[in-house]
């Protein structure tokens, strides 16, 4: 399989600690993400994986540490600022508009790219009409890419779960992110749906050149598609390396087999 050349560090997470009340969700976590790679974050339930993604995309503000994206370091960012910088996100629990069609759901991902004012948008005249046309064209390409043409006009709530997850991915891609954060994109899927989603993640990485940071429970998927893996357990980092290195790491083995506690 031809793979894009992996570049320099695009995202650098340094000494992140996050507490809720007296509970440490994350303790002194550091790792980096290189341009064009698929970087997995794994660990048992309650390891702090989603909390880590929430720190990267501005949902949580860690008490300690910093995050540097393309040379710009930030301690306090909200989700919109993070999105404007080029970091997109899908969610574990689908946050789609169930009554809206597939195409309209994916269009919501274009919001950051819409420059004309609301009045012109509503009238669909002049520059607003041309802009809408360009955005729709972009969204149609995503729909083709994700092979959901047959469902363009279908309300998302009527689709099977695996296809809803695909729409969620499409909406994130509509933002044109440089880094895409995927929070358990294959949770609740059957084997066939997982294979499809794995293929799309690889294609997004390969064809769009998008850097992917992925939380996933299915270890076989992680080992198949990731370039590097960071392992969390009880909010601490216990492993970091290639899939092969992580697979043979004693701390990781014991965390997954439950012998460390």
SULSULTA-V280931 format. One line per field, one symbol per residue. phi: phi as a letter, one per 40 degrees, with the letter a starting at -180 (. if undefined). Layout:
# SULSULTA-V280931
phi = ???
This chain:
# SULSULTA-V280931
phi = .cbdcccccbbbbbfcbbbbgccccbbfcbabbcdgcbbcbbicdgchccdcccccbgcbbccbgabbbfgbcbbbbcccccccchbbabbccdbccccccdccccdcccdccccccdcccccfbfdcccccccccccccccccdcfbdcbdcccdccccddcccccccccccccfccbbcbcfcbdgccdccccccdcccccdccccgccbbbbacccccdccbccabbbbafgbcbaaicdccccbcdccdccccgccb
